[in-house]
């Protein structure tokens, strides 16, 4: 093709080069449009992987088109195609040595995507940064934290990863109730009245509205009600400190002898719900909550 091209008149060669450049540019635009169209579907796990592969393939194709177009132009200026390829190889080698961190980011990004270590839309803890995964790119993984701030983490720095399967940590608040039936009812109303104040005082702390899980009587005869909060893992203090102290203050107004140990707060990560929608079974064979 090169020999045939060199035998053409100068004007024809110039117009041909211009056509090659324009065709390369149109091809680049077409590849990018096709990439956006193919990745515009709903972000399922398979689609997210396809998006990354298409993004990487698009970058490679775009580079190849521009590289060839520039090569044809330089050849008409008297620069040998062999010298052009050799110089590009040397420059590429030098850039490769100087951009090892970029290569590490890309390799780690591909590993994250194809190993299903983390997925877009789930809550994770990466190096102390807790947030919802919004994007897994070639160089950066982006999280949205509890304050709505987007955090970009270089892929090469990702080490230990903690996953929160249900997208939150749950705080279980056990409130001991009084033995007097009339006092017991007033205590329950006091707890219910304080639940909405958590979100009012600490906006964004909860992932779902709090709920009363029920009432339990222990073998020692102590009866308590359990309240469940579904919260961000890095926002535990408002429950363990502020809400608990405010709750104790309200209960002491009803019963001056109410003790600190009578309100306990425990934190745990809730298991992911099975695909069938059934609750996982515990050791006793009963469904867990």
Secondary structure, 3 states (H helix, E strand, C coil): CHHHHHCCCHHHHHHHHHHHHHHHHHHHHHHHHHHHHHCCCCCCHHHHHHHHHHHHHHHHHHHHHHHHHHHHHHHHCCCCHHHHHHHHHHHHHHHHHHCHHHHHHHHHHHHHHHHCCCCCCCEEEECCEEEEEEEECCCEEEEECCCCCEEEEEHHHCCCEEEECCCCEEEEEEEECCCCHHHHHHHHHHHHHHHHHHHHHCCCCEEEEEEEEEEEECCCCCEEEEEEEEECCCCCHHHHHHHHHHHHHHHHHHCCCCCHHHEEEEEECCCCCCCCCCCCECCCCCECC
